[in-house]
Amino acid sequence: MLTAEDLHEQLSWYWEWRLGHLAVPLADRASAHFGDRTWTTALPEAADGLLALIDVAYGEWSAGVLSASPDRLGRAHQGPPGSSNERYPLWAVLLHINAEVIHHGAEVALLRDLYRTR
């Protein structure tokens, strides 16, 4: 027989997993393109920690994007190891990352709406 905890775990895992998929790549990309090039390796254990990481990462990302000169936006820039960022101008990489954040943010919103309507 399923318990309430089992039922909660199904949604909780996706909720905290999707937040991680939003928080960690944004934090990593902010560091790779605008910071000290260190990467996040450990996820916070709970959603509140992930939300805090998203806020920090978004702040770092925004500051970096706003500080980029036209010359820098036109040059290729190395991103995280193993990425193909060096083949594209920085502006194209930034548009891609913005789209990814919007995409994963929409997933979180959908899960949140689903959870609230049940």
LOVO-473273 format. One record per atom (N, C-alpha, C, O): residue in three letters; x negated, y negated, z negated. Coordinates in steps of 0.05 Angstrom, whole numbers, plus 32768, in hexadecimal, padded with zeros to 4 digits. Last residue first. Example, Ala and Ser with C-alpha at 12.3 -4.5 7.8 and 13.67 -1.06 7.14 Angstrom:
2
SER7EFF802D7F72SER7EEF80157F71SER7EFE7FFF7F63SER7EF47FE97F5FALA7EF880727F64ALA7F0A805A7F64ALA7EF880427F64ALA7EE380427F57
//
This chain:
118
ARG805A7E6D8098ARG80617E888090ARG80697E888073ARG80707E9E8069THR80457E3D80A5THR80607E4280AETHR806A7E5D80A5THR80817E6480AAARG80107E3B8093ARG80247E2A8086ARG80417E30808DARG80537E2B807ETYR7FF67E5D80B6TYR7FF77E64809ATYR800D7E54808CTYR801B7E5F807BLEU7FFB7E4180E6LEU80077E5C80E4LEU800A7E6380C6LEU801F7E6D80BFASP7FDD7E1380DAASP7FFA7E1180E0ASP80087E2C80DDASP801E7E2D80D2ARG7FAB7E2C80D5ARG7FB77E1D80BFARG7FD57E1A80C2ARG7FE47E1D80AFLEU7FA37E408107LEU7FA57E5380F1LEU7FB27E4580D9LEU7FC17E5180CALEU7FA17E0F8123LEU7FB57E24812ALEU7FB97E378113LEU7FCF7E3D810BALA7F747DF7810DALA7F8F7DEB810AALA7FA57DFF810FALA7FB97DFF8102VAL7F4D7E1B811EVAL7F527E188101VAL7F6D7E0B80FDVAL7F7C7E1480EBGLU7F517E138155GLU7F567E2D814AGLU7F5C7E2B812CGLU7F6E7E398122ALA7F417DDD8158ALA7F5D7DE5815FALA7F647E008155ALA7F7A7E05814CGLY7F0C7DE2814AGLY7F1E7DD48139GLY7F3B7DDA813EGLY7F4B7DDC812CHIS7EF97DFC8177HIS7EFA7E0B815EHIS7F0B7DFD8149HIS7F187E0A8138HIS7F017DD2819DHIS7F0C7DED81A1HIS7F0F7DFC8186HIS7F247E068180ILE7EE37DA88188ILE7EFF7DA4818CILE7F0D7DC0818EILE7F227DC48183VAL7EB07DC08189VAL7EBC7DB8816FVAL7EDA7DB48172VAL7EE97DBD8160GLU7EAB7DC781C1GLU7EAB7DDE81AFGLU7EB77DD78194GLU7EC77DE78189ALA7EAA7D9281D2ALA7EC07DA381DBALA7EC17DBC81C9ALA7ED87DC581C3ASN7E7A7D8181BAASN7E937D7481B3ASN7EAB7D8681BAASN7EBD7D8981AAILE7E577DA181D7ILE7E5A7DA681BAILE7E747D9981B0ILE7E827DA481A0HIS7E5D7D8B820BHIS7E637DA78206HIS7E687DAC81E8HIS7E7B7DBA81E1LEU7E4C7D568202LEU7E677D5B820BLEU7E6F7D788206LEU7E867D7E81FDLEU7E167D6181F5LEU7E287D5581E1LEU7E457D5981E9LEU7E567D5F81D7VAL7E037D758226VAL7E037D86820EVAL7E167D7B81F9VAL7E257D8B81ECALA7E087D488245ALA7E187D60824CALA7E197D738234ALA7E2E7D7F8230TRP7DE47D25822CTRP7E007D1D822DTRP7E127D368233TRP7E287D388228LEU7DB27D3D8235LEU7DBE7D3E821ALEU7DDB7D37821BLEU7DEB7D43820CPRO7DB17D658270PRO7DAD7D4C8262PRO7DBC7D4D8248PRO7DD07D5B8245TYR7D987DA9826FTYR7DAD7D968273TYR7DA67D7B8266TYR7D987D7B8252ARG7D727DCE8260ARG7D797DCC827CARG7D8C7DB68283ARG7D917DB0829AGLU7D707DD18229GLU7D5A7DC28237GLU7D5F7DC08255GLU7D517DB18263ASN7D997DF28218ASN7D9D7DD58218ASN7D887DC68228ASN7D8D7DB18233SER7DA07E288213SER7D987E1E822ESER7D997E00822FSER7D9A7DF48245SER7D847E4581D7SER7D997E3781E6SER7D8E7E2E8201SER7D767E2D8206GLY7D5A7E5A81BCGLY7D697E6C81CCGLY7D7F7E5F81DCGLY7D8D7E6C81ECPRO7D5F7E2D8185PRO7D4F7E418194PRO7D627E5481A3PRO7D767E5D8199PRO7D877DF28193PRO7D807E098182PRO7D707E1D8193PRO7D747E1F81ABGLY7D6B7DC781C5GLY7D7E7DCC81AFGLY7D757DE3819EGLY7D5D7DE7819BGLN7D487D9581E6GLN7D487DB181DCGLN7D5B7DB381C4GLN7D5A7DA381B2HIS7D647D6F8219HIS7D5B7D7081FDHIS7D5D7D8C81F3HIS7D717D9A81F7ALA7D5D7D448251ALA7D627D5E8246ALA7D577D5F8229ALA7D447D518223ARG7D757D008253ARG7D607D148253ARG7D697D2E8248ARG7D7B7D2F8237GLY7DA07CDE824CGLY7D9A7CE78267GLY7D857CFD8268GLY7D827D0A827DLEU7D9E7CCF8217LEU7DB67CDE8220LEU7DB17CEA823CLEU7DBC7CFF8242ARG7D707CB08217ARG7D707CCA8209ARG7D887CDB8213ARG7D857CF38217ASP7D827C828233ASP7D6C7C92823DASP7D6C7CAE8231ASP7D687CC2823FPRO7DAB7C6F8211PRO7DB17C79822CPRO7D9B7C8A8238PRO7DA17C9E8245SER7D9F7C8A81CESER7D9D7C7581E2SER7DA57C8081FESER7DA57C998201ALA7DC47C9F8197ALA7DB77CA781B0ALA7DB77C9181C4ALA7DCC7C8681CBSER7DE37C93816BSER7DC87C88816CSER7DB97C8E8186SER7DA37C83818BLEU7E127CB08171LEU7E137C938173LEU7DF87C868174LEU7DF57C6F817EVAL7DFE7CE48168VAL7E097CDC8182VAL7E097CBE8185VAL7E017CB4819AGLY7DEE7CE08131GLY7DDB7CE68147GLY7DE57CDE8162GLY7DD67CD28172ALA7E1E7CD58117ALA7E087CC28115ALA7DF47CC6812CALA7DEA7CB38138SER7E3A7D058125SER7E447CEA812DSER7E2E7CD6812DSER7E2B7CC68140TRP7E1A7D2C810BTRP7E1F7D2D8127TRP7E277D118132TRP7E1C7D078145GLU7E1F7D1C80D5GLU7E057D1D80E2GLU7E077D1C8100GLU7DF87D0F810EGLY7E577D2280CFGLY7E4A7D0880CAGLY7E2F7D0780D7GLY7E287CF280E3TYR7E5D7D5880DATYR7E6A7D4580EBTYR7E5E7D2980E7TYR7E5A7D1B80FBALA7E407D6E80AFALA7E377D7380CAALA7E447D5E80DDALA7E367D5480EFVAL7E607D5D8083VAL7E447D558085VAL7E3A7D5780A2VAL7E2E7D4580ADASP7E917D778090ASP7E907D59808CASP7E737D4F808FASP7E6F7D3B809DILE7E817DAD8091ILE7E8C7DA080A9ILE7E8A7D8280A7ILE7E827D7480BALEU7E737DB4805BLEU7E5F7DB68070LEU7E687DA9808ALEU7E587D9C8098ALA7EA67DAF8044ALA7E917D9B803DALA7E7B7D9C8052ALA7E717D87805ALEU7EBE7DDC805BLEU7EC97DC18061LEU7EB57DAC805ALEU7EB27D988069LEU7E9F7E038042LEU7E9E7E008060LEU7EA97DE58068LEU7E9E7DD8807AGLY7EAE7DFD800EGLY7E927DF88015GLY7E8F7DF48033GLY7E7F7DE4803CASP7EE47E0B8012ASP7EDD7DF08009ASP7EC07DE98010ASP7EBA7DD28016ALA7EE17E428021ALA7EEA7E2E8034ALA7EE37E12802CALA7EDC7E01803DALA7EA57E618007ALA7EC27E5B8007ALA7EC87E44801BALA7EB67E368024GLU7E6E7E68800EGLU7E7F7E7F8008GLU7E9D7E7A800AGLU7EAD7E8C800EPRO7E4A7E4B8044PRO7E567E49802APRO7E6A7E608026PRO7E757E6A803ALEU7E1B7E72806ALEU7E357E658068LEU7E3D7E62804BLEU7E377E73803AALA7DD87E68807AALA7DEB7E748068ALA7E057E648068ALA7E057E4B8066THR7DBA7E4B809DTHR7DBA7E6880A0THR7DCF7E75808ETHR7DD67E8C8094THR7DB27E1380C5THR7DC27E1E80AFTHR7DC17E3D80B2THR7DC87E4780C8TRP7D717DFD80D7TRP7D8B7E0980DETRP7D987E1580C6TRP7D8A7E2080B4THR7D4C7DC280E8THR7D507DD980D6THR7D6C7DE480DCTHR7D7E7DD480E4ARG7D437D948104ARG7D417DAD8112ARG7D407DC580FFARG7D357DDA8106ASP7D4F7D6380EDASP7D347D6E80E8ASP7D307D8A80F4ASP7D1B7D9780EFGLY7D797D45811EGLY7D6F7D488103GLY7D537D548102GLY7D437D4F8113PHE7D917D478150PHE7D8E7D2D8143PHE7D807D2E8128PHE7D7B7D19811CHIS7D927D7A8164HIS7D907D648177HIS7D8A7D498169HIS7D7E7D388176ALA7D917D9D8138ALA7D807DA38150ALA7D7D7D8A8161ALA7D677D85816BSER7DB87D888115SER7D9C7D8A810DSER7D897D8D8125SER7D747D818126ALA7DE57D8D8134ALA7DDE7D73812AALA7DC07D738122ALA7DB27D608128ARG7DE57DC5813BARG7DE07DB38152ARG7DD97D978149ARG7DC87D8A8156ASP7DEF7DD68107ASP7DD77DDE8115ASP7DD17DCC812CASP7DBA7DC48130ALA7E227DBF80FDALA7E0B7DB880ECALA7DF17DBF80FAALA7DDE7DAF80F9LEU7E3F7DD98125LEU7E3D7DBC8125LEU7E257DB38114LEU7E167DA1811CPRO7E397E108116PRO7E2E7E068130PRO7E2B7DE88131PRO7E187DDD813CVAL7E537E0D80E1VAL7E377E1480E5VAL7E2C7E0B8100VAL7E167DFF8100ALA7E8A7DFC80E8ALA7E777DEE80D7ALA7E5A7DF480DFALA7E4A7DE180E3LEU7EA47E20810ALEU7EA57E048110LEU7E8E7DF68101LEU7E807DE5810DHIS7E9D7E5080F3HIS7E967E4E810FHIS7E977E318119HIS7E8C7E2A812DGLY7EB27E4680C1GLY7E957E4A80C4GLY7E8C7E4780E1GLY7E767E3D80E6LEU7EE77E4480CDLEU7EDA7E2C80C3LEU7EBC7E2F80C6LEU7EAE7E1B80CCARG7EEE7E7A80DDARG7EF07E6580F1ARG7EE47E4B80E7ARG7ED77E3C80F7TRP7EE57E9380A9TRP7ED37E9A80BFTRP7ED37E8480D3TRP7EBE7E7B80DBGLU7F0F7E7F808CGLU7EF47E788084GLU7EE07E81809BGLU7ECC7E74809DTRP7F3B7E9580ACTRP7F397E7880A5TRP7F1D7E70809ETRP7F137E5C80A9TYR7F2F7ECB80ADTYR7F2F7EBC80C5TYR7F2D7E9E80C0TYR7F1E7E9080CETRP7F337ED78076TRP7F1B7EDE8085TRP7F197ECD809ETRP7F047EC280A5SER7F687EC7806ASER7F527EBA805ESER7F387EBF806DSER7F287EAC8071LEU7F877EED8086LEU7F877ED1808FLEU7F6E7EC28083LEU7F627EB28091GLN7F777F1C8068GLN7F797F1B8085GLN7F767EFE808FGLN7F657EF980A0GLU7F7E7F118032GLU7F637F14803DGLU7F637F12805BGLU7F507F078067HIS7FB47F148028HIS7FA77EFA8028HIS7F8C7EFB8036HIS7F847EE98044LEU7FBA7F4B8029LEU7FC97F3A803DLEU7FBC7F1F803FLEU7FBA7F138054ASP7F9B7F5A7FFEASP7F957F648019ASP7FA27F52802EASP7F957F4C8042GLU7FB67F407FD5GLU7F9B7F387FDBGLU7F937F427FF7GLU7F857F338005ALA7FE67F5C7FD3ALA7FE67F3F7FDBALA7FCB7F367FE3ALA7FC87F257FF5THR7FD87F9D7FF0THR7FDC7F8A7FDATHR7FDE7F6E7FE4THR7FD87F687FFCLEU7FF57FD48011LEU7FE67FBB8012LEU7FEC7FAA7FF9LEU80037FAA7FEFMET7FEF80188000MET800080008000MET7FEE7FE78000MET7FDB7FE57FF1
//
